[in-house]
Amino acid sequence: MPSEPIFDVVQLAHIEMYTPDMAGSLRYFTELLGMQISARDSDSVYLRAYEDFYHHTLKLTKRDLAGLGHCSWRASSPQALERRAKAIEVSGQGKGWIEGDLGHGRAYQFETPGGHRMEVFYEVEYWRCASEQKTRLLNRPQKRPLHGVPVRRIDHINLMSPNPDADAQFMTDVLGFRERELVMPDDAPVRVGSWLAVSNLAHDIAFVMDTSGMRGRLHHICYWYGSPQHAYDAGEMFQEQGIPIEAGPGKHGISQAFFMYVIEPGGNRVELFADCGYLVFDPTFKTVKWKMSEVPGRADAWVGQAFPWSWWNEGTPRSNRKEPVMVPAPALAEAAE
């Protein structure tokens, strides 16, 4: 008989991202992506998209190097938070309790096997918009912004890891994530990529192989538009504003979502989802397993151009490896052997 599913963690709540160019990153997220500033403190700015209900979904913090500060998950109840904290502590990955931060209460902090800082909490502050931002649409937190091509909500995070196998195992066994899709080398039973979820989305988090020898690197964060046309509109805006488009617009095979990847001024990769891909309602959904030979032109970009070397090999903080112009196929399978 299969083990009882764990439903204690229910949502990606927010991400802290480091930027060495706070002014440039803020302009990108506010003026171009239409996000709102919720609060500021000495080193950080808190932001949200116009259909994000919480105080913030992105915390930008000034640092010398770009990358991930931490990733935060919401538990389904105070009791669920206590259960997951105990399970994390038993796993050996726990770091302990904090009293909270702007926008949320007490949280239990931990680190993934791949070196990524995370936390789980329950108590959250909801966004309270100013009167001039209130909308007559009762199921939306505020009016649609009038500047940029505004994103609607946070979608997922993708992390680079020296051991996606260990990370996937930790997220499923300890936190209750369900693995939607994975990639393995043709001749080795080890993950080089894993896409996992606690919601009905195709994934809330992914781990992809990091061959640099570094730990805890960020591949990308993702915000959601909901319409492919918005990605094309944003693409023209980025071209006019000098924002590098790394890949897309196009359609993934994994997740089936319409994507575009750009590099924001702080150096971090940001994906913009222009639809949600597939949704999962089946409680016995079976993990989709891809071989590395099936990835190029199918799992990565089902529609669109091949991804550049940088997408497969670089995250933030950046490594010191020399970047060739292009390689014909990803080197992940070789690195995993």
C-alpha positions as CSV (number, residue, x, y, z in Angstrom):
1,M,0.0,0.0,0.0
2,P,1.4,3.4,-0.9
3,S,2.3,5.8,1.9
4,E,-0.3,8.5,2.9
5,P,0.3,11.8,0.9
6,I,1.4,14.8,2.8
7,F,-0.6,18.0,2.2
8,D,1.0,20.3,4.8
9,V,2.8,22.6,2.3
10,V,0.4,24.3,-0.1
11,Q,1.9,27.3,-1.9
12,L,5.0,29.1,-3.0
13,A,4.7,32.3,-1.0
14,H,7.6,34.5,-1.9
15,I,11.2,34.6,-3.1
16,E,14.1,36.7,-1.9
17,M,16.5,37.5,-4.7
18,Y,19.9,39.2,-4.5
19,T,20.8,42.0,-6.9
20,P,24.0,44.1,-7.2
21,D,21.9,46.7,-9.2
22,M,19.0,47.6,-7.0
23,A,18.0,50.6,-9.1
24,G,18.1,48.6,-12.4
25,S,16.2,45.6,-10.9
26,L,13.6,47.9,-9.4
27,R,13.0,49.6,-12.7
28,Y,12.7,46.3,-14.4
29,F,10.1,44.8,-12.0
30,T,8.1,48.0,-11.4
31,E,8.2,50.0,-14.7
32,L,8.4,47.1,-17.1
33,L,6.6,44.2,-15.3
34,G,4.2,46.5,-13.5
35,M,4.8,45.2,-10.0
36,Q,3.9,47.2,-6.9
37,I,6.2,48.1,-4.0
38,S,4.8,46.9,-0.7
39,A,7.5,48.1,1.6
40,R,11.2,49.0,2.0
41,D,13.8,48.6,4.6
42,S,17.6,49.4,4.7
43,D,18.7,46.7,2.3
44,S,15.5,45.3,0.7
45,V,12.4,46.2,-1.3
46,Y,9.3,44.1,-1.2
47,L,7.1,43.7,-4.3
48,R,4.0,41.9,-5.6
49,A,2.2,41.5,-8.9
50,Y,-1.4,42.8,-9.2
51,E,-3.1,39.5,-8.6
52,D,-0.8,38.4,-5.8
53,F,-2.9,38.5,-2.6
54,Y,-0.1,38.5,-0.1
55,H,2.0,41.5,1.2
56,H,4.8,40.5,-1.3
57,T,5.9,37.7,-3.5
58,L,9.4,39.1,-4.2
59,K,12.0,40.5,-1.9
60,L,14.8,42.2,-3.6
61,T,17.9,42.6,-1.4
62,K,21.1,44.5,-2.3
63,R,24.2,42.3,-2.4
64,D,27.4,42.2,-4.3
65,L,26.4,39.1,-6.3
66,A,23.1,38.2,-7.9
67,G,21.4,35.0,-6.8
68,L,18.9,33.5,-4.3
69,G,18.4,34.8,-0.8
70,H,15.7,32.3,0.2
71,C,12.5,30.7,-1.0
72,S,9.4,30.6,1.2
73,W,6.5,28.2,1.4
74,R,3.2,28.5,3.2
75,A,1.8,25.7,5.3
76,S,-1.9,24.8,5.3
77,S,-2.4,25.4,9.0
78,P,-0.4,26.1,12.2
79,Q,-0.5,22.4,13.0
80,A,0.9,21.6,9.5
81,L,3.7,24.1,10.1
82,E,4.7,22.3,13.3
83,R,4.6,18.9,11.6
84,R,6.8,20.0,8.8
85,A,9.2,21.7,11.1
86,K,9.6,18.5,13.1
87,A,10.1,16.4,9.9
88,I,12.7,18.8,8.5
89,E,14.5,18.8,11.9
90,V,14.6,15.0,11.8
91,S,15.9,15.0,8.3
92,G,19.0,17.0,9.4
93,Q,18.3,19.9,7.0
94,G,16.8,22.2,9.6
95,K,18.3,25.6,10.6
96,G,15.7,26.6,13.2
97,W,12.9,29.1,13.9
98,I,12.8,32.8,13.2
99,E,10.2,35.2,14.5
100,G,9.2,36.3,11.0
101,D,9.7,39.1,8.5
102,L,7.7,41.9,6.9
103,G,4.5,40.3,5.6
104,H,4.6,37.0,7.5
105,G,4.9,35.5,10.9
106,R,7.0,32.8,12.6
107,A,8.9,30.6,10.1
108,Y,11.1,27.5,10.2
109,Q,14.2,27.8,8.1
110,F,16.1,25.0,6.4
111,E,18.5,24.2,3.6
112,T,18.0,21.8,0.7
113,P,20.6,19.1,0.0
114,G,21.8,21.3,-2.9
115,G,22.4,24.3,-0.6
116,H,19.3,26.5,-1.1
117,R,17.9,28.4,1.8
118,M,14.2,28.0,2.4
119,E,11.6,28.5,5.0
120,V,8.0,27.5,5.7
121,F,5.4,29.6,7.6
122,Y,1.7,29.9,8.1
123,E,0.7,33.4,9.3
124,V,0.7,35.9,6.5
125,E,-0.2,39.5,5.9
126,Y,-2.6,40.2,3.0
127,W,-2.1,43.2,0.7
128,R,-4.2,46.2,1.5
129,C,-4.3,48.5,-1.5
130,A,-4.8,52.3,-1.4
131,S,-8.3,53.6,-2.3
132,E,-7.2,54.8,-5.7
133,Q,-6.0,51.2,-6.6
134,K,-9.2,49.5,-5.6
135,T,-11.1,47.6,-8.3
136,R,-14.8,46.9,-8.8
137,L,-13.7,43.3,-9.6
138,L,-14.2,41.7,-6.2
139,N,-11.9,38.7,-6.7
140,R,-8.8,40.8,-7.6
141,P,-6.7,42.6,-5.0
142,Q,-6.3,45.8,-7.1
143,K,-6.7,47.4,-10.5
144,R,-4.6,46.3,-13.4
145,P,-1.6,48.6,-13.6
146,L,-1.4,51.1,-16.5
147,H,2.4,50.9,-17.1
148,G,4.6,48.3,-18.7
149,V,3.2,44.8,-19.5
150,P,2.1,43.9,-16.0
151,V,2.6,40.3,-14.7
152,R,-0.3,38.8,-12.8
153,R,1.1,36.5,-10.1
154,I,4.1,34.6,-9.0
155,D,4.3,31.1,-10.6
156,H,7.4,29.0,-9.7
157,I,11.1,28.9,-9.0
158,N,13.9,26.9,-10.7
159,L,17.1,26.1,-8.8
160,M,20.4,24.7,-9.9
161,S,21.8,21.8,-7.9
162,P,24.8,19.5,-7.9
163,N,22.4,16.6,-6.9
164,P,18.8,17.0,-8.2
165,D,18.2,13.4,-7.0
166,A,18.7,14.3,-3.4
167,D,16.7,17.5,-3.7
168,A,13.7,15.8,-5.3
169,Q,13.8,13.1,-2.6
170,F,13.9,15.6,0.2
171,M,11.1,17.7,-1.2
172,T,8.8,14.7,-1.8
173,D,9.6,12.7,1.4
174,V,9.9,15.5,3.9
175,L,7.7,18.3,2.5
176,G,5.1,16.3,0.5
177,F,5.8,17.6,-3.0
178,R,4.7,15.5,-5.9
179,E,7.1,15.0,-8.8
180,R,5.4,15.9,-12.1
181,E,8.3,15.3,-14.5
182,L,11.9,14.3,-14.5
183,V,14.9,14.0,-16.9
184,M,17.4,11.2,-16.7
185,P,20.4,10.2,-18.8
186,D,19.6,7.5,-21.3
187,D,21.9,5.0,-19.5
188,A,21.9,6.1,-15.9
189,P,19.0,6.1,-13.3
190,V,19.9,9.5,-11.8
191,R,17.9,12.7,-12.2
192,V,19.4,15.7,-14.1
193,G,16.2,17.6,-13.7
194,S,13.1,17.3,-11.5
195,W,9.8,19.3,-11.6
196,L,7.7,19.2,-8.5
197,A,4.5,20.7,-7.2
198,V,2.3,21.1,-4.1
199,S,-0.5,22.8,-6.1
200,N,-2.4,21.9,-9.3
201,L,0.3,23.6,-11.4
202,A,2.7,21.6,-13.5
203,H,5.4,22.7,-11.1
204,D,6.0,25.1,-8.2
205,I,9.7,24.3,-8.1
206,A,12.3,22.6,-10.3
207,F,15.8,21.4,-9.8
208,V,18.2,21.2,-12.7
209,M,21.8,19.8,-12.7
210,D,24.6,22.3,-11.9
211,T,27.9,21.1,-13.4
212,S,29.9,24.1,-12.1
213,G,30.7,22.6,-8.7
214,M,28.8,25.4,-6.9
215,R,25.9,25.0,-4.5
216,G,22.7,27.0,-3.9
217,R,22.5,28.7,-7.3
218,L,19.4,30.2,-8.8
219,H,18.3,29.3,-12.3
220,H,15.3,31.5,-12.6
221,I,12.1,32.9,-11.0
222,C,8.9,33.0,-12.9
223,Y,5.9,35.3,-13.1
224,W,2.7,34.6,-15.0
225,Y,0.9,36.6,-17.7
226,G,-1.8,34.2,-18.8
227,S,-1.8,35.2,-22.4
228,P,0.8,34.4,-25.1
229,Q,0.2,37.8,-26.7
230,H,1.5,39.5,-23.5
231,A,4.9,37.7,-23.9
232,Y,5.2,39.1,-27.5
233,D,4.2,42.6,-26.2
234,A,6.8,42.3,-23.4
235,G,9.4,41.0,-25.8
236,E,9.1,44.2,-27.9
237,M,9.2,46.3,-24.8
238,F,12.4,44.5,-23.7
239,Q,14.0,45.0,-27.1
240,E,13.3,48.7,-26.9
241,Q,14.6,49.0,-23.3
242,G,17.8,47.0,-23.8
243,I,16.7,44.0,-21.6
244,P,18.4,40.8,-22.9
245,I,16.1,38.1,-24.1
246,E,17.9,34.8,-23.6
247,A,15.3,32.4,-25.0
248,G,11.8,32.5,-26.5
249,P,9.0,33.2,-26.8
250,G,8.3,29.6,-27.3
251,K,6.5,26.6,-25.8
252,H,8.0,24.0,-23.5
253,G,7.5,20.3,-23.8
254,I,8.0,19.9,-20.0
255,S,5.0,21.7,-18.5
256,Q,3.7,22.6,-22.0
257,A,3.8,26.2,-20.9
258,F,4.5,29.2,-23.2
259,F,7.7,30.8,-22.0
260,M,10.2,33.7,-22.4
261,Y,13.5,34.0,-20.5
262,V,15.1,37.4,-19.9
263,I,18.0,38.7,-17.8
264,E,17.0,41.5,-15.5
265,P,19.6,44.3,-14.8
266,G,20.8,42.7,-11.6
267,G,21.9,39.6,-13.7
268,N,19.2,37.2,-12.6
269,R,17.2,35.1,-15.1
270,V,13.4,35.8,-15.1
271,E,10.9,33.6,-16.9
272,L,7.6,34.9,-18.0
273,F,4.9,32.3,-18.4
274,A,2.3,33.3,-21.0
275,D,0.0,30.5,-20.1
276,C,-0.1,28.0,-17.3
277,G,0.7,24.8,-19.3
278,Y,-1.2,21.8,-18.1
279,L,-2.9,21.5,-14.7
280,V,-3.0,18.3,-12.6
281,F,-6.2,17.2,-10.8
282,D,-5.5,13.5,-10.8
283,P,-4.4,12.4,-7.3
284,T,-2.6,9.4,-8.8
285,F,-0.8,11.3,-11.6
286,K,2.2,9.4,-12.7
287,T,5.6,11.1,-13.0
288,V,6.5,11.8,-16.7
289,K,10.0,10.5,-17.3
290,W,12.1,11.9,-20.1
291,K,15.5,10.6,-21.4
292,M,18.2,13.2,-22.2
293,S,18.1,12.2,-25.8
294,E,14.4,13.3,-25.9
295,V,15.0,16.7,-24.4
296,P,16.4,18.9,-27.2
297,G,13.6,20.1,-29.4
298,R,11.0,18.3,-27.4
299,A,11.1,18.6,-23.7
300,D,12.9,22.0,-23.6
301,A,11.5,23.9,-26.6
302,W,8.6,22.0,-28.2
303,V,8.0,25.2,-30.2
304,G,10.8,27.7,-30.7
305,Q,14.5,27.9,-31.1
306,A,17.1,25.7,-29.3
307,F,18.2,27.1,-25.9
308,P,21.7,28.8,-25.7
309,W,24.6,27.4,-23.7
310,S,24.0,29.9,-21.0
311,W,20.5,28.6,-20.2
312,W,21.8,25.0,-19.7
313,N,25.0,25.9,-17.7
314,E,24.6,29.3,-16.0
315,G,22.7,30.6,-13.1
316,T,23.4,33.2,-10.4
317,P,25.8,33.7,-8.9
318,R,27.6,33.1,-12.2
319,S,30.5,30.7,-12.4
320,N,33.9,31.4,-13.8
321,R,33.5,29.1,-16.8
322,K,34.1,30.4,-20.2
323,E,31.0,30.5,-22.3
324,P,31.1,29.2,-25.8
325,V,28.9,30.8,-28.4
326,M,26.6,27.7,-28.6
327,V,26.7,24.0,-28.2
328,P,24.4,21.7,-30.2
329,A,23.0,19.8,-27.2
330,P,23.1,20.1,-23.4
331,A,26.0,18.5,-21.6
332,L,23.9,17.5,-18.6
333,A,23.9,13.8,-19.3
334,E,27.7,13.7,-19.5
335,A,28.1,15.6,-16.2
336,A,25.7,13.3,-14.4
337,E,27.7,10.1,-15.3
